[in-house]
């Protein structure tokens, strides 16, 4: 097991849920991350879908004790470099390309690349990525699809994201090839907009209590 794989495995094993966040206003980033950490969800993914994303990564990394902040929607080498410079501890991609995987090999931070099929998962595993994002989890076949991959691909573990919520997260987490799930339900837009961090912490605490029973 290489060092970056071990680092990523440790990060993803901290809690059953990794919050996947779209941060519109950097001023909300520290409060939001603090609320999530207080609810026992330390690993946080800030998606690169807004102009505030990289500043949010930097602010959380500098100000929120206990937060392990990563960057998502990383699609190319320049994204990965920018995330690393902003202080991201890990990166997440919805898929993969040869150039992105080459950049990940040279980067100091681990990448969780996305796969949506057995062929994609096998290709990533050949490149050394035994931890993968299963995306978009719901449209790609959900927990039933991941369960079907357990026997033929026993050395790959997934973080399903996309259509995962409080109602179905437990079904994914019951699978032995799921290390954690990613979801946005722990940070509702209304709660974030109004700075209702107590509500976010309560949802995070509920998510942190979801069990991994193994299949």
ZAGUSE-827357 format. One record per residue: residue number from 1; residue in one letter; chain; x, y, z of N, C-alpha, C, CB in turn. Coordinates in steps of 0.001 Angstrom, whole numbers, m for minus. Glycine has a CB too. Layout:
<NUM; A; A; <X; Y; Z>; <X; Y; Z>; <X; Y; Z>; <X; Y; Z>>
...
***
This chain:
<1; X; A; <849; m1196; 0>; <0; 0; 0>; <885; 1247; 0>; <m961; 5; 1234>>
<2; X; A; <694; 2147; m996>; <1531; 3329; m1026>; <1036; 4373; m30>; <1571; 3914; m2431>>
<3; X; A; <1876; 5391; 164>; <1603; 6384; 1210>; <309; 7145; 949>; <2764; 7366; 1317>>
<4; X; A; <94; 7579; m286>; <m1116; 8355; m580>; <m2376; 7513; m434>; <m1043; 8932; m1990>>
<5; X; A; <m2289; 6246; m797>; <m3450; 5368; m591>; <m3765; 5256; 900>; <m3189; 3959; m1195>>
<6; X; A; <m2723; 5082; 1710>; <m2923; 4955; 3154>; <m3509; 6225; 3743>; <m1607; 4621; 3845>>
<7; X; A; <m3051; 7376; 3250>; <m3577; 8660; 3730>; <m5051; 8785; 3383>; <m2785; 9840; 3127>>
<8; X; A; <m5399; 8457; 2147>; <m6791; 8572; 1709>; <m7674; 7583; 2468>; <m6901; 8331; 188>>
<9; X; A; <m7189; 6382; 2669>; <m7959; 5393; 3418>; <m8239; 5884; 4835>; <m7214; 4052; 3459>>
<10; X; A; <m7244; 6501; 5452>; <m7430; 7035; 6804>; <m8474; 8151; 6809>; <m6094; 7558; 7366>>
<11; X; A; <m8399; 9041; 5821>; <m9348; 10154; 5745>; <m10779; 9648; 5574>; <m8980; 11092; 4588>>
<12; X; A; <m10957; 8723; 4645>; <m12302; 8239; 4334>; <m12859; 7332; 5425>; <m12292; 7498; 3013>>
<13; X; A; <m11994; 6834; 6280>; <m12432; 5957; 7360>; <m12806; 6716; 8629>; <m11353; 4960; 7673>>
<14; X; A; <m12588; 8025; 8652>; <m12848; 8804; 9858>; <m14326; 8822; 10241>; <m12358; 10218; 9668>>
<15; X; A; <m15201; 8804; 9244>; <m16646; 8862; 9492>; <m17355; 8193; 8327>; <m17140; 10341; 9675>>
<16; X; A; <m18587; 7730; 8513>; <m19288; 7055; 7421>; <m19739; 7973; 6293>; <m20471; 6349; 7963>>
<17; X; A; <m19749; 9282; 6546>; <m20236; 10233; 5541>; <m19214; 11351; 5330>; <m21602; 10828; 5969>>
<18; X; A; <m18940; 11647; 4073>; <m18149; 12822; 3693>; <m19120; 13858; 3122>; <m17013; 12451; 2644>>
<19; X; A; <m19307; 14981; 3800>; <m20178; 16017; 3255>; <m19629; 16552; 1927>; <m20338; 17164; 4266>>
<20; X; A; <m20497; 16657; 942>; <m20125; 17205; m370>; <m20818; 18554; m485>; <m20534; 16233; m1567>>
<21; X; A; <m20017; 19617; m511>; <m20561; 20960; m337>; <m20306; 21866; m1530>; <m19983; 21585; 894>>
<22; X; A; <m21317; 22651; m1872>; <m21178; 23743; m2837>; <m21218; 25038; m2035>; <m22315; 23705; m3949>>
<23; X; A; <m20093; 25719; m1930>; <m20000; 26922; m1110>; <m20082; 28148; m2010>; <m18687; 26932; m281>>
<24; X; A; <m21146; 28907; m1838>; <m21355; 30104; m2648>; <m20661; 31327; m2057>; <m22837; 30378; m2794>>
<25; X; A; <m20536; 31336; m746>; <m19998; 32506; m45>; <m18907; 32056; 906>; <m21114; 33267; 723>>
<26; X; A; <m17682; 32515; 679>; <m16566; 32074; 1513>; <m16770; 32445; 2976>; <m15266; 32674; 1006>>
<27; X; A; <m17554; 33477; 3238>; <m17798; 33888; 4626>; <m18570; 32829; 5409>; <m18563; 35206; 4655>>
<28; X; A; <m19236; 31928; 4701>; <m19984; 30863; 5365>; <m19143; 29610; 5581>; <m21215; 30514; 4557>>
<29; X; A; <m17986; 29546; 4949>; <m17218; 28303; 4914>; <m16755; 27850; 6293>; <m16024; 28468; 4016>>
<30; X; A; <m16204; 28768; 7069>; <m15656; 28390; 8371>; <m16760; 27939; 9321>; <m14882; 29561; 8983>>
<31; X; A; <m17875; 28666; 9358>; <m18986; 28284; 10216>; <m19556; 26933; 9833>; <m20069; 29331; 10163>>
<32; X; A; <m19685; 26698; 8542>; <m20219; 25431; 8053>; <m19300; 24275; 8418>; <m20421; 25485; 6539>>
<33; X; A; <m18013; 24436; 8155>; <m17064; 23368; 8464>; <m16971; 23118; 9963>; <m15686; 23710; 7910>>
<34; X; A; <m17024; 24185; 10746>; <m16986; 24029; 12199>; <m18180; 23230; 12691>; <m16950; 25396; 12884>>
<35; X; A; <m19348; 23503; 12113>; <m20559; 22775; 12494>; <m20461; 21301; 12129>; <m21783; 23396; 11824>>
<36; X; A; <m19895; 20997; 10980>; <m19761; 19607; 10549>; <m18763; 18849; 11426>; <m19323; 19546; 9081>>
<37; X; A; <m17646; 19489; 11744>; <m16658; 18855; 12617>; <m17257; 18616; 14003>; <m15382; 19727; 12723>>
<38; X; A; <m18038; 19581; 14485>; <m18706; 19417; 15784>; <m19658; 18236; 15781>; <m19466; 20684; 16155>>
<39; X; A; <m20207; 17909; 14602>; <m21091; 16768; 14462>; <m20374; 15478; 14110>; <m22109; 17057; 13431>>
<40; X; A; <m19032; 15487; 14222>; <m18196; 14294; 14012>; <m18071; 13875; 12553>; <m18752; 13148; 14799>>
<41; X; A; <m18130; 14857; 11648>; <m17821; 14602; 10238>; <m16613; 15455; 9858>; <m19058; 14919; 9309>>
<42; X; A; <m15403; 14964; 10073>; <m14213; 15799; 9868>; <m13768; 15942; 8421>; <m13091; 15247; 10650>>
<43; X; A; <m13992; 14918; 7589>; <m13575; 14979; 6190>; <m14651; 15687; 5385>; <m13305; 13559; 5620>>
<44; X; A; <m14271; 16765; 4710>; <m15231; 17638; 4029>; <m14759; 17882; 2600>; <m15401; 18989; 4791>>
<45; X; A; <m15652; 17702; 1647>; <m15330; 17955; 243>; <m16003; 19237; m222>; <m15764; 16767; m642>>
<46; X; A; <m15179; 20209; m648>; <m15677; 21446; m1236>; <m15571; 21313; m2750>; <m14881; 22698; m714>>
<47; X; A; <m16697; 21347; m3441>; <m16672; 21148; m4881>; <m16242; 22424; m5609>; <m18046; 20696; m5375>>
<48; X; A; <m15501; 22241; m6679>; <m15031; 23376; m7484>; <m16114; 23812; m8471>; <m13729; 23007; m8242>>
<49; X; A; <m17258; 24199; m7921>; <m18385; 24598; m8766>; <m18740; 26064; m8599>; <m19595; 23748; m8456>>
<50; X; A; <m18018; 26769; m7750>; <m18274; 28196; m7542>; <m16945; 28940; m7482>; <m19096; 28434; m6240>>
<51; X; A; <m16965; 30241; m7740>; <m15738; 31025; m7636>; <m15160; 31057; m6215>; <m16002; 32434; m8102>>
<52; X; A; <m16002; 30767; m5219>; <m15550; 30831; m3829>; <m14889; 29539; m3358>; <m16714; 31154; m2930>>
<53; X; A; <m14894; 28491; m4171>; <m14493; 27161; m3703>; <m13069; 27105; m3158>; <m14628; 26174; m4824>>
<54; X; A; <m12102; 27586; m3914>; <m10712; 27480; m3473>; <m10449; 28348; m2248>; <m9766; 27876; m4605>>
<55; X; A; <m11061; 29521; m2186>; <m10928; 30355; m990>; <m11554; 29670; 218>; <m11579; 31728; m1216>>
<56; X; A; <m12638; 28939; m8>; <m13281; 28204; 1079>; <m12375; 27087; 1582>; <m14628; 27628; 619>>
<57; X; A; <m11741; 26381; 661>; <m10790; 25330; 1044>; <m9679; 25919; 1902>; <m10194; 24640; m210>>
<58; X; A; <m9140; 27047; 1450>; <m8043; 27683; 2171>; <m8492; 28151; 3553>; <m7493; 28864; 1368>>
<59; X; A; <m9658; 28764; 3629>; <m10151; 29298; 4902>; <m10402; 28186; 5911>; <m11433; 30098; 4683>>
<60; X; A; <m11004; 27103; 5459>; <m11285; 25984; 6357>; <m9987; 25361; 6855>; <m12148; 24923; 5649>>
<61; X; A; <m9059; 25163; 5937>; <m7788; 24564; 6321>; <m7032; 25385; 7347>; <m6934; 24371; 5112>>
<62; X; A; <m7168; 26699; 7258>; <m6436; 27586; 8155>; <m7144; 27804; 9492>; <m6215; 28911; 7484>>
<63; X; A; <m8486; 27713; 9490>; <m9226; 28174; 10667>; <m9988; 27102; 11434>; <m10174; 29207; 10254>>
<64; X; A; <m10238; 25951; 10838>; <m11117; 24971; 11492>; <m10307; 23783; 12000>; <m12218; 24488; 10518>>
<65; X; A; <m10081; 23763; 13289>; <m9329; 22674; 13899>; <m10116; 21368; 13757>; <m9030; 22980; 15393>>
<66; X; A; <m9433; 20337; 13343>; <m10065; 19026; 13195>; <m10648; 18760; 11829>; <m11130; 18878; 14197>>
<67; X; A; <m10747; 19781; 10984>; <m11295; 19583; 9639>; <m10229; 19004; 8710>; <m11836; 20917; 9070>>
<68; X; A; <m10642; 18071; 7889>; <m9786; 17530; 6824>; <m10454; 17930; 5524>; <m9597; 15944; 6933>>
<69; X; A; <m10013; 19041; 4982>; <m10728; 19615; 3847>; <m10144; 19133; 2526>; <m10688; 21138; 3912>>
<70; X; A; <m11037; 18690; 1651>; <m10645; 18265; 325>; <m11401; 19061; m728>; <m10890; 16769; 145>>
<71; X; A; <m11032; 18850; m1977>; <m11671; 19558; m3080>; <m12256; 18552; m4059>; <m10669; 20492; m3792>>
<72; X; A; <m13476; 18817; m4497>; <m14138; 17927; m5438>; <m14358; 18567; m6791>; <m15447; 17477; m4880>>
<73; X; A; <m14908; 17792; m7716>; <m15097; 18205; m9110>; <m13764; 18608; m9731>; <m16104; 19373; m9201>>
<74; X; A; <m12714; 17887; m9335>; <m11376; 18097; m9895>; <m11318; 17338; m11217>; <m10237; 17615; m8901>>
<75; X; A; <m11144; 18061; m12308>; <m11275; 17443; m13631>; <m9988; 17423; m14442>; <m12323; 18157; m14408>>
<76; X; A; <m8981; 18166; m14034>; <m7750; 18204; m14819>; <m6553; 18552; m13936>; <m7876; 19218; m15965>>
<77; X; A; <m5388; 18565; m14536>; <m4157; 18783; m13781>; <m4112; 20169; m13153>; <m2952; 18589; m14681>>
<78; X; A; <m4631; 21172; m13849>; <m4598; 22525; m13294>; <m5511; 22640; m12080>; <m5005; 23549; m14356>>
<79; X; A; <m6662; 21972; m12123>; <m7537; 21933; m10950>; <m6805; 21323; m9766>; <m8820; 21136; m11251>>
<80; X; A; <m6140; 20203; m10016>; <m5454; 19493; m8939>; <m4349; 20356; m8336>; <m4870; 18171; m9455>>
<81; X; A; <m3603; 21032; m9184>; <m2537; 21904; m8688>; <m3107; 23050; m7856>; <m1717; 22462; m9858>>
<82; X; A; <m4207; 23638; m8329>; <m4819; 24744; m7592>; <m5328; 24289; m6229>; <m5966; 25350; m8402>>
<83; X; A; <m5888; 23089; m6187>; <m6384; 22546; m4911>; <m5239; 22317; m3936>; <m7146; 21227; m5142>>
<84; X; A; <m4159; 21776; m4452>; <m2989; 21528; m3609>; <m2449; 22839; m3041>; <m1891; 20799; m4409>>
<85; X; A; <m2387; 23863; m3884>; <m1881; 25164; m3441>; <m2815; 25821; m2432>; <m1685; 26087; m4638>>
<86; X; A; <m4098; 25511; m2513>; <m5073; 26080; m1575>; <m5074; 25356; m232>; <m6467; 26033; m2181>>
<87; X; A; <m4336; 24248; m151>; <m4246; 23533; 1112>; <m5160; 22337; 1233>; <m4529; 24452; 2207>>
<88; X; A; <m5752; 21895; 127>; <m6608; 20707; 182>; <m5792; 19498; 614>; <m7274; 20445; m1188>>
<89; X; A; <m6395; 18661; 1428>; <m5715; 17460; 1926>; <m5966; 16258; 1021>; <m6176; 17142; 3349>>
<90; X; A; <m7010; 16350; 209>; <m7312; 15292; m750>; <m8138; 15901; m1872>; <m8069; 14098; m72>>
<91; X; A; <m8242; 15170; m2979>; <m9006; 15649; m4129>; <m9941; 14535; m4596>; <m8058; 16105; m5286>>
<92; X; A; <m11059; 14957; m5192>; <m12074; 14012; m5660>; <m12469; 14393; m7081>; <m13325; 14002; m4713>>
<93; X; A; <m12576; 13405; m7938>; <m12953; 13662; m9329>; <m14203; 12871; m9694>; <m11796; 13304; m10281>>
<94; X; A; <m15072; 13431; m10541>; <m16266; 12684; m10964>; <m15947; 11535; m11906>; <m17243; 13616; m11634>>
<95; X; A; <m14771; 11564; m12506>; <m14333; 10518; m13432>; <m12825; 10516; m13485>; <m14931; 10727; m14848>>
<96; X; A; <m12270; 10180; m14631>; <m10812; 10223; m14755>; <m10418; 10369; m16214>; <m10170; 8957; m14151>>
<97; X; A; <m9229; 10922; m16401>; <m8599; 10974; m17714>; <m7137; 10592; m17517>; <m8747; 12401; m18381>>
<98; X; A; <m6454; 10154; m18574>; <m5029; 9831; m18423>; <m4209; 11001; m17885>; <m4459; 9389; m19753>>
<99; X; A; <m4500; 12219; m18356>; <m3739; 13378; m17889>; <m3970; 13634; m16401>; <m4116; 14621; m18697>>
<100; X; A; <m5207; 13498; m15952>; <m5497; 13708; m14540>; <m4802; 12652; m13688>; <m7010; 13682; m14293>>
<101; X; A; <m4824; 11407; m14117>; <m4179; 10353; m13350>; <m2662; 10531; m13314>; <m4531; 8992; m13932>>
<102; X; A; <m2093; 11016; m14406>; <m656; 11316; m14418>; <m339; 12436; m13421>; <m193; 11718; m15846>>
<103; X; A; <m1198; 13453; m13413>; <m990; 14560; m12478>; <m1134; 14089; m11039>; <m1979; 15696; m12760>>
<104; X; A; <m2086; 13180; m10807>; <m2292; 12656; m9454>; <m1077; 11876; m8983>; <m3537; 11766; m9405>>
<105; X; A; <m447; 11165; m9889>; <741; 10393; m9524>; <1877; 11305; m9059>; <1205; 9542; m10710>>
<106; X; A; <1919; 12514; m9641>; <2980; 13452; m9294>; <2603; 14377; m8144>; <3346; 14271; m10497>>
<107; X; A; <1332; 14394; m7768>; <855; 15303; m6734>; <1198; 14788; m5341>; <m650; 15505; m6862>>
<108; X; A; <1256; 15711; m4394>; <1529; 15315; m3003>; <262; 14931; m2258>; <2230; 16445; m2261>>
<109; X; A; <m912; 15185; m2846>; <m2168; 14844; m2170>; <m2853; 13696; m2907>; <m3110; 16080; m2092>>
<110; X; A; <m3593; 12859; m2187>; <m4251; 11715; m2829>; <m5486; 12127; m3602>; <m4627; 10677; m1794>>
<111; X; A; <m5767; 11373; m4644>; <m6956; 11591; m5473>; <m7915; 10418; m5314>; <m6566; 11775; m6964>>
<112; X; A; <m9201; 10734; m5162>; <m10272; 9742; m5209>; <m10946; 9900; m6567>; <m11304; 9924; m4013>>
<113; X; A; <m10571; 9087; m7553>; <m11143; 9247; m8895>; <m12486; 8546; m9015>; <m10183; 8707; m9952>>
<114; X; A; <m13310; 9010; m9946>; <m14640; 8468; m10111>; <m14719; 7358; m11133>; <m15569; 9545; m10487>>
<115; X; A; <m15588; 6383; m10848>; <m15875; 5302; m11783>; <m17374; 5021; m11733>; <m15043; 4014; m11442>>
<116; X; A; <m17930; 4605; m12856>; <m19360; 4294; m12918>; <m19619; 2934; m13542>; <m20097; 5364; m13702>>
<117; X; A; <m18554; 2166; m13806>; <m18720; 848; m14418>; <m17585; m53; m13969>; <m18762; 949; m15968>>
<118; X; A; <m17753; m1348; m14177>; <m16707; m2304; m13837>; <m15435; m2032; m14637>; <m17192; m3735; m14085>>
<119; X; A; <m15579; m1698; m15905>; <m14401; m1436; m16737>; <m13631; m222; m16234>; <m14813; m1225; m18199>>
<120; X; A; <m14354; 842; m15888>; <m13685; 2028; m15370>; <m12992; 1716; m14049>; <m14686; 3177; m15189>>
<121; X; A; <m13659; 958; m13188>; <m13066; 604; m11900>; <m11800; m230; m12082>; <m14077; m159; m11043>>
<122; X; A; <m11830; m1165; m13017>; <m10660; m2001; m13283>; <m9506; m1185; m13847>; <m11020; m3123; m14247>>
<123; X; A; <m9824; m248; m14735>; <m8794; 605; m15324>; <m8114; 1446; m14255>; <m9396; 1509; m16404>>
<124; X; A; <m8906; 2008; m13353>; <m8336; 2801; m12265>; <m7495; 1939; m11336>; <m9442; 3495; m11473>>
<125; X; A; <m7958; 738; m11061>; <m7205; m155; m10180>; <m5849; m491; m10790>; <m8000; m1445; m9909>>
<126; X; A; <m5799; m650; m12102>; <m4524; m906; m12778>; <m3543; 240; m12582>; <m4753; m1140; m14266>>
<127; X; A; <m4082; 1442; m12422>; <m3229; 2612; m12193>; <m2925; 2824; m10702>; <m3897; 3861; m12767>>
<128; X; A; <m3378; 1920; m9853>; <m3053; 2001; m8434>; <m4121; 2613; m7558>; <m1826; 2765; m8268>>
<129; X; A; <m5298; 2855; m8132>; <m6384; 3483; m7370>; <m7379; 2410; m6912>; <m7106; 4571; m8227>>
<130; X; A; <m7150; 1886; m5721>; <m8044; 868; m5173>; <m9181; 1493; m4376>; <m7265; m100; m4293>>
<131; X; A; <m9116; 2786; m4135>; <m10205; 3541; m3528>; <m10775; 4459; m4604>; <m9718; 4357; m2270>>
<132; X; A; <m12081; 4368; m4831>; <m12691; 5101; m5935>; <m14033; 5687; m5517>; <m12868; 4189; m7153>>
<133; X; A; <m14388; 6770; m6183>; <m15722; 7352; m6039>; <m16646; 6647; m7028>; <m15704; 8911; m6284>>
<134; X; A; <m17788; 6169; m6561>; <m18792; 5591; m7457>; <m19801; 6690; m7760>; <m19493; 4318; m6820>>
<135; X; A; <m19762; 7182; m9004>; <m20549; 8366; m9352>; <m21031; 8281; m10796>; <m19722; 9648; m9141>>
<136; X; A; <m22266; 8719; m11046>; <m23314; 9091; m10084>; <m23986; 7843; m9543>; <m24363; 10023; m10738>>
<137; X; A; <m23925; 7643; m8257>; <m24280; 6367; m7648>; <m25698; 5910; m7998>; <m24138; 6464; m6153>>
<138; X; A; <m26667; 6796; m7824>; <m28044; 6416; m8103>; <m28271; 6030; m9549>; <m28961; 7532; m7738>>
<139; X; A; <m28016; 6925; m10504>; <m28233; 6598; m11911>; <m27365; 5447; m12414>; <m27976; 7809; m12749>>
<140; X; A; <m26199; 5232; m11786>; <m25289; 4184; m12261>; <m25656; 2789; m11761>; <m23880; 4507; m11837>>
<141; X; A; <m26680; 2691; m10926>; <m27123; 1366; m10495>; <m27265; 1202; m9000>; <m26185; 352; m10991>>
<142; X; A; <m26823; 2187; m8248>; <m27041; 2187; m6811>; <m26346; 1070; m6059>; <m28476; 2113; m6544>>
<143; X; A; <m26876; 785; m4865>; <m26277; m218; m4001>; <m26301; m1608; m4626>; <m26989; m242; m2672>>
<144; X; A; <m27325; m1899; m5413>; <m27404; m3213; m6055>; <m26240; m3433; m7013>; <m28729; m3362; m6802>>
<145; X; A; <m25861; m2384; m7724>; <m24731; m2496; m8650>; <m23434; m2710; m7889>; <m24624; m1241; m9531>>
<146; X; A; <m23225; m1935; m6824>; <m22008; m2103; m6033>; <m21941; m3484; m5402>; <m21927; m1035; m4952>>
<147; X; A; <m23065; m3995; m4960>; <m23090; m5339; m4385>; <m22656; m6374; m5422>; <m24498; m5673; m3852>>
<148; X; A; <m23051; m6170; m6670>; <m22677; m7096; m7735>; <m21180; m7061; m8033>; <m23456; m6777; m8993>>
<149; X; A; <m20518; m5947; m7678>; <m19080; m5825; m7929>; <m18223; m6422; m6816>; <m18719; m4376; m8113>>
<150; X; A; <m18843; m6767; m5687>; <m18065; m7236; m4544>; <m17218; m8462; m4871>; <m18988; m7553; m3394>>
<151; X; A; <m17809; m9449; m5478>; <m17096; m10697; m5728>; <m16053; m10584; m6836>; <m18078; m11777; m6076>>
<152; X; A; <m16374; m9998; m8008>; <m15369; m9933; m9069>; <m14278; m8886; m8828>; <m16046; m9646; m10375>>
<153; X; A; <m14573; m7854; m8011>; <m13592; m6790; m7760>; <m13385; m6626; m6253>; <m14057; m5444; m8396>>
<154; X; A; <m12884; m7656; m5574>; <m12805; m7621; m4112>; <m11770; m6650; m3560>; <m12503; m8983; m3603>>
<155; X; A; <m10845; m6216; m4407>; <m9763; m5347; m3934>; <m10078; m3865; m4106>; <m8483; m5677; m4666>>
<156; X; A; <m11279; m3529; m4568>; <m11647; m2128; m4782>; <m12742; m1746; m3796>; <m12117; m1886; m6249>>
<157; X; A; <m12573; m567; m3174>; <m13612; m31; m2298>; <m14050; 1333; m2812>; <m13107; 70; m834>>
<158; X; A; <m15304; 1632; m2551>; <m15922; 2792; m3171>; <m16498; 3768; m2143>; <m17010; 2345; m4117>>
<159; X; A; <m16578; 5026; m2566>; <m17336; 6059; m1869>; <m18451; 6488; m2814>; <m16420; 7285; m1446>>
<160; X; A; <m19641; 5895; m2704>; <m20742; 6281; m3594>; <m21235; 7691; m3307>; <m21898; 5298; m3460>>
<161; X; A; <m21437; 8443; m4359>; <m21892; 9830; m4271>; <m22813; 10108; m5455>; <m20680; 10828; m4251>>
<162; X; A; <m23858; 10884; m5196>; <m24802; 11205; m6265>; <m26095; 10456; m6053>; <m24213; 10870; m7641>>
<163; X; A; <m27065; 11120; m5448>; <m28313; 10457; m5123>; <m28286; 9734; m3792>; <m28658; 9498; m6194>>
<164; X; A; <m27215; 9937; m3017>; <m27123; 9325; m1689>; <m27706; 10303; m673>; <m25635; 8954; m1329>>
<165; X; A; <m28575; 9800; 196>; <m29194; 10671; 1200>; <m29384; 9898; 2502>; <m30556; 11225; 690>>
<166; X; A; <m30028; 10544; 3454>; <m30215; 9921; 4764>; <m31034; 8639; 4683>; <m30886; 10894; 5709>>
<167; X; A; <m31885; 8523; 3679>; <m32762; 7360; 3566>; <m32067; 6129; 3000>; <m33939; 7700; 2708>>
<168; X; A; <m31070; 6325; 2139>; <m30443; 5160; 1513>; <m28968; 4976; 1870>; <m30576; 5266; 31>>
<169; X; A; <m28397; 5916; 2633>; <m26971; 5816; 2973>; <m26657; 4511; 3686>; <m26548; 6995; 3847>>
<170; X; A; <m27533; 4093; 4577>; <m27295; 2865; 5325>; <m27219; 1639; 4440>; <m28369; 2675; 6345>>
<171; X; A; <m27979; 1621; 3359>; <m27949; 487; 2427>; <m26587; 382; 1765>; <m29050; 628; 1358>>
<172; X; A; <m26019; 1526; 1384>; <m24671; 1529; 807>; <m23637; 1116; 1857>; <m24328; 2926; 236>>
<173; X; A; <m23742; 1679; 3040>; <m22742; 1432; 4074>; <m22747; m11; 4565>; <m22972; 2361; 5238>>
<174; X; A; <m23822; m726; 4322>; <m23883; m2132; 4713>; <m23037; m3023; 3810>; <m25318; m2610; 4697>>
<175; X; A; <m22558; m2486; 2678>; <m21765; m3272; 1735>; <m20298; m3270; 2135>; <m21926; m2728; 309>>
<176; X; A; <m19652; m4392; 2021>; <m18256; m4505; 2443>; <m17298; m3748; 1524>; <m17855; m5962; 2499>>
<177; X; A; <m17718; m3441; 300>; <m16841; m2695; m607>; <m17137; m1197; m611>; <m16973; m3241; m2014>>
<178; X; A; <m17855; m714; 396>; <m18099; 722; 562>; <m17355; 1206; 1797>; <m19628; 1029; 679>>
<179; X; A; <m16446; 2146; 1602>; <m15665; 2671; 2723>; <m16396; 3820; 3412>; <m14286; 3140; 2240>>
<180; X; A; <m17180; 4570; 2663>; <m17979; 5677; 3194>; <m18904; 6131; 2072>; <m17070; 6868; 3717>>
<181; X; A; <m19759; 7090; 2339>; <m20596; 7677; 1287>; <m20387; 9186; 1278>; <m22106; 7328; 1503>>
<182; X; A; <m20691; 9800; 160>; <m20633; 11251; 61>; <m22026; 11802; m161>; <m19690; 11689; m1073>>
<183; X; A; <m22352; 12900; 505>; <m23685; 13465; 342>; <m23777; 14889; 825>; <m24687; 12631; 1066>>
<184; X; A; <m24795; 15579; 348>; <m24971; 16998; 685>; <m26102; 17228; 1670>; <m25228; 17800; m567>>
<185; X; A; <m26814; 16165; 2047>; <m28015; 16363; 2868>; <m27698; 16907; 4262>; <m28769; 15055; 2996>>
<186; X; A; <m26460; 16773; 4700>; <m26106; 17250; 6042>; <m25961; 18769; 6103>; <m24812; 16599; 6499>>
<187; X; A; <m25984; 19409; 4952>; <m25850; 20868; 4905>; <m26938; 21457; 4014>; <m24445; 21280; 4389>>
<188; X; A; <m28196; 21462; 4468>; <m29293; 22000; 3651>; <m29061; 23461; 3283>; <m30622; 21860; 4393>>
<189; X; A; <m29485; 23817; 2089>; <m29248; 25179; 1608>; <m29837; 26234; 2543>; <m29833; 25346; 216>>
<190; X; A; <m31038; 26002; 3043>; <m31667; 26987; 3920>; <m30871; 27166; 5213>; <m33106; 26570; 4241>>
<191; X; A; <m30405; 26071; 5778>; <m29627; 26151; 7021>; <m28331; 26912; 6795>; <m29325; 24743; 7566>>
<192; X; A; <m27673; 26646; 5679>; <m26418; 27333; 5376>; <m26679; 28815; 5117>; <m25721; 26687; 4156>>
<193; X; A; <m27726; 29117; 4351>; <m28035; 30510; 4022>; <m28325; 31338; 5262>; <m29220; 30575; 3079>>
<194; X; A; <m28949; 30718; 6265>; <m29317; 31444; 7482>; <m28297; 31266; 8608>; <m30681; 30988; 7957>>
<195; X; A; <m27213; 30559; 8318>; <m26201; 30348; 9337>; <m26715; 29537; 10516>; <m25685; 31667; 9820>>
<196; X; A; <m27615; 28616; 10248>; <m28165; 27773; 11307>; <m27234; 26580; 11510>; <m29618; 27300; 10957>>
<197; X; A; <m26112; 26861; 12163>; <m25088; 25839; 12316>; <m25504; 24743; 13288>; <m23798; 26469; 12779>>
<198; X; A; <m26380; 25054; 14216>; <m26869; 24026; 15142>; <m27617; 22936; 14373>; <m27790; 24654; 16221>>
<199; X; A; <m28409; 23336; 13372>; <m29134; 22362; 12561>; <m28176; 21490; 11765>; <m30104; 23068; 11620>>
<200; X; A; <m27122; 22116; 11234>; <m26117; 21364; 10474>; <m25408; 20363; 11386>; <m25087; 22326; 9826>>
<201; X; A; <m25045; 20804; 12575>; <m24377; 19906; 13517>; <m25267; 18728; 13888>; <m23968; 20666; 14776>>
<202; X; A; <m26552; 18979; 14072>; <m27481; 17904; 14416>; <m27570; 16879; 13287>; <m28874; 18478; 14722>>
<203; X; A; <m27652; 17341; 12053>; <m27705; 16426; 10913>; <m26393; 15662; 10761>; <m28017; 17195; 9625>>
<204; X; A; <m25287; 16354; 11004>; <m23980; 15702; 10914>; <m23852; 14602; 11961>; <m22852; 16731; 11086>>
<205; X; A; <m24347; 14888; 13153>; <m24261; 13900; 14229>; <m25076; 12650; 13884>; <m24756; 14510; 15559>>
<206; X; A; <m26243; 12861; 13285>; <m27062; 11723; 12853>; <m26323; 10907; 11784>; <m28432; 12214; 12307>>
<207; X; A; <m25709; 11611; 10839>; <m24979; 10926; 9760>; <m23773; 10179; 10307>; <m24527; 11932; 8687>>
<208; X; A; <m23104; 10761; 11279>; <m21924; 10112; 11864>; <m22299; 8830; 12599>; <m21210; 11071; 12823>>
<209; X; A; <m23558; 8726; 12983>; <m24022; 7541; 13688>; <m24450; 6396; 12791>; <m25144; 7906; 14560>>
<210; X; A; <m24439; 6618; 11473>; <m24804; 5548; 10554>; <m23754; 4441; 10599>; <m24958; 6092; 9116>>
<211; X; A; <m24213; 3207; 10706>; <m23281; 2096; 10913>; <m22790; 1497; 9619>; <m23928; 1028; 11737>>
<212; X; A; <m21639; 853; 9712>; <m21130; 23; 8628>; <m21207; m1419; 9105>; <m19658; 424; 8219>>
<213; X; A; <m22204; m2133; 8680>; <m22394; m3485; 9193>; <m21654; m4529; 8349>; <m23879; m3816; 9243>>
<214; X; A; <m21336; m4179; 7102>; <m20671; m5152; 6212>; <m21683; m6127; 5624>; <m19575; m5930; 6977>>
<215; X; A; <m21465; m6528; 4368>; <m22418; m7420; 3694>; <m21830; m8825; 3595>; <m22778; m6880; 2280>>
***
